[in-house]
Amino acid sequence: MSLVIEAESPPLRMGEGCTIHVGGSRVTLDTVVIAYQQGDSPEAIADSYPSVPLADIFAVITYYLRHRDEVEAYLAEGELIADRVRKECEARFPSAGLKEKLLARRAAKSDS
């Protein structure tokens, strides 16, 4: 019996908005890598995201470890985009006084 060794592509695909997903799932590369960076084992990550097979989790972690600089740059870019969007939302919809308005609305409803 002979073992055939083949190169396999990582189970990653570009989703909407340039977000990278794992296999056919909606789980993102960010999710797996950040969980791994926080000390979660591949098994724990697979338990948290049952739509992703354990082998795919290992493959994604392997890809991350072999392409750390590129993945770190991708994660940093995502953080910059998220920060920009958050600031735009905060500018459009300021939260100053929001708690007081909601509490006043609740009080008015309970008085009715």
N, C-alpha and C positions, 0 to 999 in steps of 0.2 A: 504494500500500500504506500503510495506516495502522497505527500501533503503538498497541495497547490497553494502557493503564497501569492496573493494578489493585493494590489493597493486598492484601498477603498476610500471614496470621498467621504468627508464628514457629513453627517446627516443634518445639514444646515441649508436653509432656503431663505431667499429674500422675500419678505412679506410686504404688506402695505406700508407706505411711508418710510421705506428703507430700513425697516426693522427686521432683524434676522431671527428666524424661528427654527426650532429644533424639529426635524422630520416633518411629519404631516400635522403636528400639533400647533397649538397657539402659544405654547411656552416659548419664551424668547431666550436667545443666547445670554442676554444680560442676567436673566433670572437664574440660570444654571451657574454661570460664572460667579455671580455675587454670592450665591448660596455656598459654592465651593470655597470662595475666599473667606467666608465667615466660619468655615470649619465644618460644614455639613459633609458627610460622606456621600459618595455616589448613591449608595443604597437609600440613605435618608432623602436625598433629592428625588430619587425615583418614587419613593413612598409618597412624597408631597405632590408629585405630578404624575399620576398613574397613566396619563395619556402618552408618556414618553418611556419607551423601554429602557431598562437598565443599561443595555449595550450602547444605546444612543447617548446616555448620560456619560458613560466612560469615553465614548468617541469625542464628545464635545469637550470634555475636560482635557483629553489628549490634544485636541486641536488647540485649545487655549494654551496649554503648556508649551507646545511647539511654536506657537505664533503669538506669544505673550505681548510683544510690543504692539502688533497690529490690533489685537483684541482690546488692549488697554486704551489705545487711541480711539477705537470705536466706542468704548464705554464712556470715555471722556467727552467725545463729541455729543453723545446722547445726553449726558448731564448738562452740557452747555445749552443744547436745544431745549431741554426740559426747564432749565432755569429761565431762559428767555421767554418761553411760553407762560410760565408762572408769573413773571413780572408783567407781561402784557395783560394777563387776566386780572391781576391785582390792580393794574392801572385802569382797566375798563370797568371793573366791578369792585370798588374799594370796600373793604370790610369795616371801616371805621364806623362805629355806632350800630353795626348790624345786630349784635347781641341784644342791645337795648331795644331796637325795633322789634325783634322777634319776641322778646319777653313782653313788650307792650301789646303786641298782637295777640299773644296767648292770653294775657290778662283781659283784654277786650272780649275775646271769645268766651272766656269762662264767666264773664259778667253778663253775657247775653242770655 
